[in-house]
């Protein structure tokens, strides 16, 4: 079994990391409804100038057969190899505030050793807080704000931002294990689970990226520039709105979800359950397939031609 020290290498020429910074964790893997995590990683790569400090070893942590790296083929030869990345980086927000960012794939192997390595970094850099985000599909409407379930030991954030507090068993992720072990070591942790409309879970839904960024800003005290994503959001919702308006089935489905959502948020859980029957709704796969076909048919520039 690999030890924690076998999992990573320090980057030559990496910047010095100040102590006492917040840590943001974004791991893609088991579930990423609406591409919340992958979308935010891509956005932060372009806007917060992450400079790698630690790089984890793919050969130890990654199952290549399940998540194959990209090879670029140009007519008759290979031009580029793009391996997956899992890195701890030093980044800066829109105000120049430094923070640590652990981003990339969720490890397939050696979760215990990976968790030990991350806790070692948290201790060595005297990390102030840890915030992490992931997303799951839920029967909620896209016409209402994205809710979240908040876990961890930052009870002020849980009280202010957790709209759904179930008692249940769920498939664990590396992020869950990290949260569990960090709390055992008495570090301040907040985990945000975004509740994404089930019929948009397989799309690249800009609202999820905005919501994930909002939770990161709340948890880590950062300021992130999101103007580009906000513009994508408006275009995406306009297209979805067109599709919903053009389908009686989709319109009824959204109205049903809205009624259930509003009743739940008003504290009328019994009414919410009575007004909702999943058998009355198209399946998530059916809706996602229909929306994907529609969005794929909407080529760039179509809006300008109307």
PALO-128899 format. One record per residue (C-alpha): residue number from 1; residue in one letter; x, y, z. Coordinates in nm, 3 decimals, padded with zeros to 5 digits. Last residue first. Layout:
N
+-----+---------+---------+---------+---------+
| num | residuo |      c1 |      c2 |      c3 |
+-----+---------+---------+---------+---------+
| NUM |       A |       X |       Y |       Z |
...
+-----+---------+---------+---------+---------+
This chain:
306
+-----+---------+---------+---------+---------+
| num | residuo |      c1 |      c2 |      c3 |
+-----+---------+---------+---------+---------+
| 306 |       X | -03.401 |  03.597 | -03.509 |
| 305 |       X | -03.062 |  03.563 | -03.670 |
| 304 |       X | -02.863 |  03.682 | -03.370 |
| 303 |       X | -03.004 |  03.405 | -03.153 |
| 302 |       X | -02.875 |  03.143 | -03.396 |
| 301 |       X | -02.523 |  03.283 | -03.374 |
| 300 |       X | -02.368 |  02.975 | -03.212 |
| 299 |       X | -02.568 |  02.664 | -03.315 |
| 298 |       X | -02.888 |  02.574 | -03.136 |
| 297 |       X | -02.928 |  02.214 | -03.250 |
| 296 |       X | -02.712 |  02.091 | -02.963 |
| 295 |       X | -02.932 |  02.280 | -02.716 |
| 294 |       X | -03.246 |  02.111 | -02.849 |
| 293 |       X | -03.099 |  01.763 | -02.859 |
| 292 |       X | -02.958 |  01.810 | -02.509 |
| 291 |       X | -03.295 |  01.930 | -02.384 |
| 290 |       X | -03.474 |  01.624 | -02.520 |
| 289 |       X | -03.212 |  01.383 | -02.388 |
| 288 |       X | -03.214 |  01.549 | -02.046 |
| 287 |       X | -03.592 |  01.531 | -02.028 |
| 286 |       X | -03.608 |  01.163 | -02.120 |
| 285 |       X | -03.320 |  01.073 | -01.888 |
| 284 |       X | -03.474 |  01.266 | -01.598 |
| 283 |       X | -03.797 |  01.077 | -01.644 |
| 282 |       X | -04.111 |  01.259 | -01.754 |
| 281 |       X | -04.320 |  01.357 | -01.454 |
| 280 |       X | -04.658 |  01.229 | -01.331 |
| 279 |       X | -04.497 |  00.915 | -01.187 |
| 278 |       X | -04.283 |  01.142 | -00.968 |
| 277 |       X | -04.595 |  01.244 | -00.775 |
| 276 |       X | -04.585 |  01.581 | -00.607 |
| 275 |       X | -04.869 |  01.783 | -00.459 |
| 274 |       X | -04.902 |  01.559 | -00.154 |
| 273 |       X | -04.528 |  01.576 | -00.080 |
| 272 |       X | -04.517 |  01.954 | -00.094 |
| 271 |       X | -04.831 |  01.984 |  00.113 |
| 270 |       X | -04.675 |  01.770 |  00.386 |
| 269 |       X | -04.354 |  01.975 |  00.373 |
| 268 |       X | -04.529 |  02.309 |  00.428 |
| 267 |       X | -04.229 |  02.497 |  00.568 |
| 266 |       X | -04.247 |  02.780 |  00.316 |
| 265 |       X | -03.941 |  02.638 |  00.138 |
| 264 |       X | -04.121 |  02.305 |  00.103 |
| 263 |       X | -04.438 |  02.461 | -00.037 |
| 262 |       X | -04.238 |  02.670 | -00.284 |
| 261 |       X | -04.038 |  02.369 | -00.404 |
| 260 |       X | -04.346 |  02.147 | -00.448 |
| 259 |       X | -04.531 |  02.412 | -00.642 |
| 258 |       X | -04.228 |  02.490 | -00.856 |
| 257 |       X | -04.176 |  02.121 | -00.931 |
| 256 |       X | -04.533 |  02.088 | -01.052 |
| 255 |       X | -04.503 |  02.405 | -01.262 |
| 254 |       X | -04.178 |  02.274 | -01.417 |
| 253 |       X | -04.340 |  01.940 | -01.509 |
| 252 |       X | -04.648 |  02.109 | -01.652 |
| 251 |       X | -04.430 |  02.327 | -01.877 |
| 250 |       X | -04.220 |  02.028 | -01.984 |
| 249 |       X | -04.528 |  01.831 | -02.089 |
| 248 |       X | -04.688 |  02.128 | -02.264 |
| 247 |       X | -04.370 |  02.173 | -02.467 |
| 246 |       X | -04.278 |  02.492 | -02.654 |
| 245 |       X | -04.257 |  02.704 | -02.341 |
| 244 |       X | -04.010 |  02.458 | -02.190 |
| 243 |       X | -03.785 |  02.462 | -02.496 |
| 242 |       X | -03.784 |  02.840 | -02.519 |
| 241 |       X | -03.708 |  02.869 | -02.148 |
| 240 |       X | -03.416 |  02.627 | -02.187 |
| 239 |       X | -03.273 |  02.850 | -02.459 |
| 238 |       X | -03.318 |  03.168 | -02.254 |
| 237 |       X | -03.171 |  02.992 | -01.951 |
| 236 |       X | -02.853 |  02.908 | -02.144 |
| 235 |       X | -02.806 |  03.260 | -02.282 |
| 234 |       X | -02.854 |  03.423 | -01.942 |
| 233 |       X | -02.624 |  03.174 | -01.773 |
| 232 |       X | -02.346 |  03.220 | -02.031 |
| 231 |       X | -02.347 |  03.592 | -01.948 |
| 230 |       X | -02.321 |  03.516 | -01.577 |
| 229 |       X | -02.036 |  03.277 | -01.648 |
| 228 |       X | -01.839 |  03.552 | -01.817 |
| 227 |       X | -01.905 |  03.800 | -01.535 |
| 226 |       X | -01.797 |  03.561 | -01.256 |
| 225 |       X | -01.499 |  03.736 | -01.095 |
| 224 |       X | -01.432 |  03.578 | -00.756 |
| 223 |       X | -01.417 |  03.746 | -00.414 |
| 222 |       X | -01.303 |  03.520 | -00.129 |
| 221 |       X | -01.410 |  03.466 |  00.231 |
| 220 |       X | -01.340 |  03.092 |  00.218 |
| 219 |       X | -01.685 |  02.950 |  00.292 |
| 218 |       X | -01.897 |  03.230 |  00.150 |
| 217 |       X | -01.677 |  03.277 | -00.157 |
| 216 |       X | -01.666 |  02.902 | -00.216 |
| 215 |       X | -02.043 |  02.883 | -00.178 |
| 214 |       X | -02.091 |  03.162 | -00.433 |
| 213 |       X | -01.849 |  02.993 | -00.673 |
| 212 |       X | -02.050 |  02.672 | -00.653 |
| 211 |       X | -02.371 |  02.867 | -00.715 |
| 210 |       X | -02.224 |  03.043 | -01.018 |
| 209 |       X | -02.091 |  02.715 | -01.156 |
| 208 |       X | -02.426 |  02.545 | -01.095 |
| 207 |       X | -02.613 |  02.828 | -01.266 |
| 206 |       X | -02.395 |  02.781 | -01.575 |
| 205 |       X | -02.544 |  02.436 | -01.651 |
| 204 |       X | -02.314 |  02.222 | -01.862 |
| 203 |       X | -02.576 |  01.953 | -01.918 |
| 202 |       X | -02.622 |  01.609 | -01.766 |
| 201 |       X | -02.790 |  01.736 | -01.447 |
| 200 |       X | -03.035 |  01.958 | -01.635 |
| 199 |       X | -03.341 |  01.733 | -01.598 |
| 198 |       X | -03.249 |  01.655 | -01.238 |
| 197 |       X | -03.253 |  02.020 | -01.136 |
| 196 |       X | -02.937 |  02.066 | -00.925 |
| 195 |       X | -02.914 |  02.052 | -00.545 |
| 194 |       X | -02.565 |  02.181 | -00.464 |
| 193 |       X | -02.379 |  01.999 | -00.185 |
| 192 |       X | -02.161 |  02.236 |  00.019 |
| 191 |       X | -01.902 |  02.098 |  00.260 |
| 190 |       X | -01.774 |  02.327 |  00.535 |
| 189 |       X | -01.463 |  02.248 |  00.741 |
| 188 |       X | -01.283 |  02.403 |  01.039 |
| 187 |       X | -01.003 |  02.167 |  01.148 |
| 186 |       X | -01.040 |  01.961 |  01.466 |
| 185 |       X | -00.835 |  01.659 |  01.350 |
| 184 |       X | -01.151 |  01.446 |  01.355 |
| 183 |       X | -01.310 |  01.728 |  01.154 |
| 182 |       X | -01.037 |  01.688 |  00.893 |
| 181 |       X | -01.097 |  01.312 |  00.883 |
| 180 |       X | -01.470 |  01.342 |  00.808 |
| 179 |       X | -01.425 |  01.625 |  00.557 |
| 178 |       X | -01.152 |  01.435 |  00.373 |
| 177 |       X | -01.364 |  01.120 |  00.367 |
| 176 |       X | -01.658 |  01.313 |  00.223 |
| 175 |       X | -01.436 |  01.471 | -00.041 |
| 174 |       X | -01.300 |  01.130 | -00.139 |
| 173 |       X | -01.660 |  01.034 | -00.210 |
| 172 |       X | -01.911 |  00.822 | -00.021 |
| 171 |       X | -02.225 |  00.670 | -00.166 |
| 170 |       X | -02.513 |  00.807 |  00.041 |
| 169 |       X | -02.694 |  00.699 |  00.356 |
| 168 |       X | -02.972 |  00.921 |  00.486 |
| 167 |       X | -03.083 |  01.176 |  00.742 |
| 166 |       X | -03.188 |  01.474 |  00.535 |
| 165 |       X | -03.112 |  01.842 |  00.597 |
| 164 |       X | -03.229 |  02.050 |  00.301 |
| 163 |       X | -03.201 |  02.431 |  00.289 |
| 162 |       X | -02.849 |  02.457 |  00.436 |
| 161 |       X | -02.724 |  02.816 |  00.394 |
| 160 |       X | -02.759 |  03.016 |  00.715 |
| 159 |       X | -02.769 |  02.746 |  00.983 |
| 158 |       X | -02.501 |  02.535 |  00.813 |
| 157 |       X | -02.281 |  02.839 |  00.763 |
| 156 |       X | -02.302 |  02.934 |  01.131 |
| 155 |       X | -02.245 |  02.572 |  01.229 |
| 154 |       X | -01.903 |  02.548 |  01.073 |
| 153 |       X | -01.851 |  02.184 |  01.174 |
| 152 |       X | -01.916 |  02.006 |  00.847 |
| 151 |       X | -02.220 |  01.972 |  00.625 |
| 150 |       X | -02.424 |  02.207 |  00.407 |
| 149 |       X | -02.711 |  02.097 |  00.184 |
| 148 |       X | -02.765 |  02.343 | -00.096 |
| 147 |       X | -03.036 |  02.520 | -00.289 |
| 146 |       X | -03.022 |  02.648 | -00.645 |
| 145 |       X | -03.250 |  02.948 | -00.678 |
| 144 |       X | -03.586 |  02.881 | -00.844 |
| 143 |       X | -03.680 |  02.868 | -01.213 |
| 142 |       X | -03.457 |  02.563 | -01.272 |
| 141 |       X | -03.711 |  02.354 | -01.087 |
| 140 |       X | -03.624 |  02.085 | -00.827 |
| 139 |       X | -03.634 |  01.704 | -00.856 |
| 138 |       X | -03.269 |  01.660 | -00.741 |
| 137 |       X | -02.939 |  01.583 | -00.915 |
| 136 |       X | -02.622 |  01.610 | -00.705 |
| 135 |       X | -02.344 |  01.866 | -00.675 |
| 134 |       X | -02.001 |  01.905 | -00.515 |
| 133 |       X | -01.830 |  02.178 | -00.317 |
| 132 |       X | -01.544 |  02.202 | -00.069 |
| 131 |       X | -01.440 |  02.455 |  00.192 |
| 130 |       X | -01.148 |  02.418 |  00.436 |
| 129 |       X | -01.065 |  02.692 |  00.687 |
| 128 |       X | -00.753 |  02.854 |  00.838 |
| 127 |       X | -00.483 |  02.632 |  00.684 |
| 126 |       X | -00.174 |  02.612 |  00.905 |
| 125 |       X |  00.041 |  02.545 |  00.595 |
| 124 |       X |  00.200 |  02.234 |  00.748 |
| 123 |       X | -00.123 |  02.121 |  00.915 |
| 122 |       X | -00.339 |  02.152 |  00.605 |
| 121 |       X | -00.061 |  01.997 |  00.397 |
| 120 |       X | -00.040 |  01.697 |  00.633 |
| 119 |       X | -00.419 |  01.670 |  00.624 |
| 118 |       X | -00.400 |  01.651 |  00.243 |
| 117 |       X | -00.139 |  01.375 |  00.258 |
| 116 |       X | -00.337 |  01.173 |  00.513 |
| 115 |       X | -00.647 |  01.197 |  00.294 |
| 114 |       X | -00.451 |  01.072 | -00.007 |
| 113 |       X | -00.314 |  00.782 |  00.200 |
| 112 |       X | -00.665 |  00.686 |  00.307 |
| 111 |       X | -00.808 |  00.729 | -00.042 |
| 110 |       X | -00.543 |  00.510 | -00.203 |
| 109 |       X | -00.720 |  00.457 | -00.537 |
| 108 |       X | -00.966 |  00.622 | -00.775 |
| 107 |       X | -00.861 |  00.972 | -00.676 |
| 106 |       X | -01.118 |  01.247 | -00.742 |
| 105 |       X | -00.992 |  01.444 | -01.041 |
| 104 |       X | -00.869 |  01.801 | -01.026 |
| 103 |       X | -00.843 |  02.078 | -00.773 |
| 102 |       X | -00.682 |  02.162 | -00.440 |
| 101 |       X | -00.679 |  02.542 | -00.426 |
| 100 |       X | -00.495 |  02.739 | -00.159 |
|  99 |       X | -00.579 |  03.105 | -00.107 |
|  98 |       X | -00.420 |  03.445 | -00.162 |
|  97 |       X | -00.623 |  03.768 | -00.158 |
|  96 |       X | -00.552 |  03.977 | -00.467 |
|  95 |       X | -00.893 |  04.140 | -00.465 |
|  94 |       X | -01.018 |  03.930 | -00.760 |
|  93 |       X | -00.892 |  03.611 | -00.593 |
|  92 |       X | -00.535 |  03.483 | -00.578 |
|  91 |       X | -00.410 |  03.126 | -00.622 |
|  90 |       X | -00.154 |  02.890 | -00.467 |
|  89 |       X | -00.200 |  02.542 | -00.605 |
|  88 |       X | -00.251 |  02.185 | -00.486 |
|  87 |       X | -00.279 |  01.968 | -00.792 |
|  86 |       X | -00.471 |  01.679 | -00.944 |
|  85 |       X | -00.425 |  01.674 | -01.318 |
|  84 |       X | -00.545 |  01.444 | -01.597 |
|  83 |       X | -00.297 |  01.379 | -01.875 |
|  82 |       X | -00.310 |  01.571 | -02.202 |
|  81 |       X | -00.081 |  01.421 | -02.467 |
|  80 |       X | -00.026 |  01.629 | -02.779 |
|  79 |       X |  00.065 |  01.606 | -03.147 |
|  78 |       X |  00.003 |  01.248 | -03.254 |
|  77 |       X |  00.053 |  01.185 | -03.624 |
|  76 |       X | -00.132 |  01.126 | -03.952 |
|  75 |       X | -00.419 |  01.376 | -03.972 |
|  74 |       X | -00.357 |  01.549 | -03.637 |
|  73 |       X | -00.436 |  01.319 | -03.343 |
|  72 |       X | -00.457 |  01.477 | -02.996 |
|  71 |       X | -00.442 |  01.227 | -02.710 |
|  70 |       X | -00.670 |  01.278 | -02.411 |
|  69 |       X | -00.619 |  01.081 | -02.092 |
|  68 |       X | -00.848 |  00.787 | -02.014 |
|  67 |       X | -01.076 |  00.794 | -01.716 |
|  66 |       X | -01.200 |  00.442 | -01.643 |
|  65 |       X | -00.909 |  00.255 | -01.800 |
|  64 |       X | -00.662 |  00.510 | -01.664 |
|  63 |       X | -00.755 |  00.432 | -01.304 |
|  62 |       X | -00.584 |  00.721 | -01.124 |
|  61 |       X | -00.413 |  00.746 | -00.786 |
|  60 |       X | -00.069 |  00.585 | -00.815 |
|  59 |       X |  00.011 |  00.641 | -01.182 |
|  58 |       X | -00.159 |  00.981 | -01.164 |
|  57 |       X |  00.094 |  01.110 | -00.912 |
|  56 |       X | -00.026 |  01.421 | -00.727 |
|  55 |       X |  00.125 |  01.761 | -00.803 |
|  54 |       X |  00.212 |  02.003 | -00.519 |
|  53 |       X |  00.280 |  02.378 | -00.542 |
|  52 |       X |  00.095 |  02.453 | -00.862 |
|  51 |       X |  00.037 |  02.821 | -00.950 |
|  50 |       X | -00.332 |  02.905 | -00.985 |
|  49 |       X | -00.379 |  03.236 | -01.172 |
|  48 |       X | -00.725 |  03.318 | -01.032 |
|  47 |       X | -00.921 |  03.379 | -01.355 |
|  46 |       X | -00.861 |  03.115 | -01.624 |
|  45 |       X | -00.791 |  02.814 | -01.404 |
|  44 |       X | -01.072 |  02.938 | -01.180 |
|  43 |       X | -01.323 |  02.908 | -01.465 |
|  42 |       X | -01.211 |  02.557 | -01.561 |
|  41 |       X | -01.227 |  02.443 | -01.199 |
|  40 |       X | -01.571 |  02.604 | -01.166 |
|  39 |       X | -01.703 |  02.417 | -01.469 |
|  38 |       X | -01.559 |  02.085 | -01.354 |
|  37 |       X | -01.720 |  02.132 | -01.013 |
|  36 |       X | -02.064 |  02.244 | -01.125 |
|  35 |       X | -02.085 |  02.028 | -01.436 |
|  34 |       X | -02.467 |  02.036 | -01.407 |
|  33 |       X | -02.452 |  01.742 | -01.169 |
|  32 |       X | -02.094 |  01.644 | -01.087 |
|  31 |       X | -02.119 |  01.299 | -00.933 |
|  30 |       X | -01.862 |  01.025 | -00.874 |
|  29 |       X | -01.561 |  01.221 | -00.992 |
|  28 |       X | -01.454 |  01.582 | -01.005 |
|  27 |       X | -01.274 |  01.723 | -00.703 |
|  26 |       X | -01.282 |  02.090 | -00.599 |
|  25 |       X | -01.124 |  02.170 | -00.261 |
|  24 |       X | -01.078 |  02.531 | -00.143 |
|  23 |       X | -00.822 |  02.594 |  00.133 |
|  22 |       X | -00.817 |  02.914 |  00.338 |
|  21 |       X | -00.475 |  03.067 |  00.413 |
|  20 |       X | -00.307 |  03.073 |  00.756 |
|  19 |       X |  00.052 |  03.024 |  00.642 |
|  18 |       X |  00.198 |  03.189 |  00.335 |
|  17 |       X |  00.291 |  02.955 |  00.050 |
|  16 |       X |  00.622 |  03.018 | -00.124 |
|  15 |       X |  00.588 |  02.996 | -00.499 |
|  14 |       X |  00.682 |  02.679 | -00.685 |
|  13 |       X |  01.023 |  02.673 | -00.852 |
|  12 |       X |  01.035 |  02.295 | -00.862 |
|  11 |       X |  00.693 |  02.147 | -00.792 |
|  10 |       X |  00.673 |  01.917 | -00.490 |
|   9 |       X |  00.585 |  01.560 | -00.576 |
|   8 |       X |  00.286 |  01.351 | -00.481 |
|   7 |       X |  00.142 |  01.015 | -00.380 |
|   6 |       X |  00.439 |  00.829 | -00.231 |
|   5 |       X |  00.454 |  01.060 |  00.075 |
|   4 |       X |  00.102 |  00.950 |  00.175 |
|   3 |       X |  00.217 |  00.589 |  00.191 |
|   2 |       X |  00.138 |  00.345 | -00.089 |
|   1 |       X |  00.000 |  00.000 |  00.000 |
+-----+---------+---------+---------+---------+
